[in-house]
Amino acid sequence: ARAREAQKQWRHSSWDERRRLLQHIMDHLLAHSDELCRVVVQDSGKTMENAIAGEIWPVCEKLRWTIRNGEKYLKTENVWTPLFPHKRAMIEYHPLGVIGVICPWNYPLQNIMGPTIPALMAGNGVVVKVSEAVAWSSARFLRIFQEALESIGYPSDLVQIVNGYGETGAALVRSGVELIVFTGSMPNGRRIIEGSAENITPVILELGGKDPMIICDDADLDQAVHAALGGVFINCGQNCLAAERLLVFDGIYDRFTEAVAGYVNNFRQGPPLGGEPVDVGAIVSPIQIDLVERLVNDAVSKGARVLAGGKRTLTDQGQYFQPTILADVTDDMDITREETFGPVMCIRRVSGEEEAIQIANGADYGLSSTVFTTDKDRARRLANQLEAGSTCINDFGFTYMAMGLPFGGVKGSGFGRLNGAEGLRACTNRKAVLEDRIALHKPIRIYPVTPHDYDIAKRTIQMIYRRGILGRIGNLFGLIGLQLRKATGR
Ligand code: NAD
């Protein structure tokens, strides 16, 4: 109710005021980035490097993109409609009202900011339900919005952050907000859809992934190796876009596995604020580390080769799972289907393009995908066949940082898009308006129906849509005749 009240004022804010709000948020992030990263690290256990590159940087890029492009994609757009040349057809992008955002724990700051930035730019209020696993840091992040709103003279109630467990999220879904943006797991995505049916609340679902990374035999080995390390171990693997399935061509398999193992076996792991740099941090919750352990144990029991790690570690200091490489992963292992969300590289040997695509598309998910090859045609051919919301060629995850591109998934990874023009417009009522360009003020007489009306409509349709000019002209004359008869009552 408080956000709704504040939004009544915010919906009339100018583009300039909205840009100023976002610029204040950016200034705050830049001025306090060290402190904010430490807050993120304390709450999540990720490394400082992952916090600055994975939380602050994408949010700054999203702010910059939205400040530059928000007005362009949200201002009223004219659409040419040849059927009514005397009318002006327009799409107006009206704010929806209050948007409910439900967040997971993997990016405590970014998960809040990502959906809230476009929502605010589009004139909405926002109620964010943060994850119970990273509730502590959210109080600090709320201050960013409050200070920015106060500095431009708008009520700080516009953005609310609420804490709680699943039932609080469920209450938000049923609270009458105008849109729910849910980022989280597939099972809870189903619950969101169920809850949203009550008030017919639209939803955007950003769910999990089991993203494939295809490494062809002509790939640049060093480039592919480093992308794979990043794709798997960034954020300790707790990354919706994580490269969960490495599909490596036969011709490069041995060189690739040897190279990644060389790095991972030397990774340093430990508390991220301990003074020394660490490569891999902690896992957020006990539930999550149990899941990772179960999947790794299952794979090993079914024949996966452990090239690095494979076990819990540093148990007296938190939830740490060793950076792990499993080679020769096969279909019967749970880890080939279930999202791991942990520091585990799963490598599978494939004979060529056909097998790679068949395995890649065999998952229930379809969030993102990656292809490594030095052959441009091959890259496009593979990308065209991948069932995913995005494909990044010869880099890992950059599609997310290109903020003009839409972000979201297909299949079990959800629906709706967050970034780019689509993400902004998703926060609006895309309202169609038709107004007079030339005011005719002539009634279109539909009633009472006359014996000529059916033929008039038929002739009109033929005149407009028939192939060939002669047929059209013939119908035009027929139409004139019918209209005259109608007018004279014959
Ligand atoms: P989760 O589904 O357990 O929880 C997400 C949020 O939903 C939490 O705030 C939780 O309290 C809330 N919630 C739980 N039950 C609910 C209910 N019945 N109704 C409403 N809200 C409810 O997910 P998680 O474990 O926090 O996060 C990990 C998952 O998030 C992974 O599957 C990951 O892939 C996914 N994820 C996806 C993206 C993306 O953009 N596609 C980004 C990050 C994370």
Residues whose N, C-alpha, C, O or C-beta is under 5 A from the ligand:
A	BS01	NAD	I102 C103 P104 W105 K129 V130 S131 E132 G164 Y165 G166 G169 A170 T183 G184 S185 M186 N188 R191 E206 L207 G208 G209 C240 S413
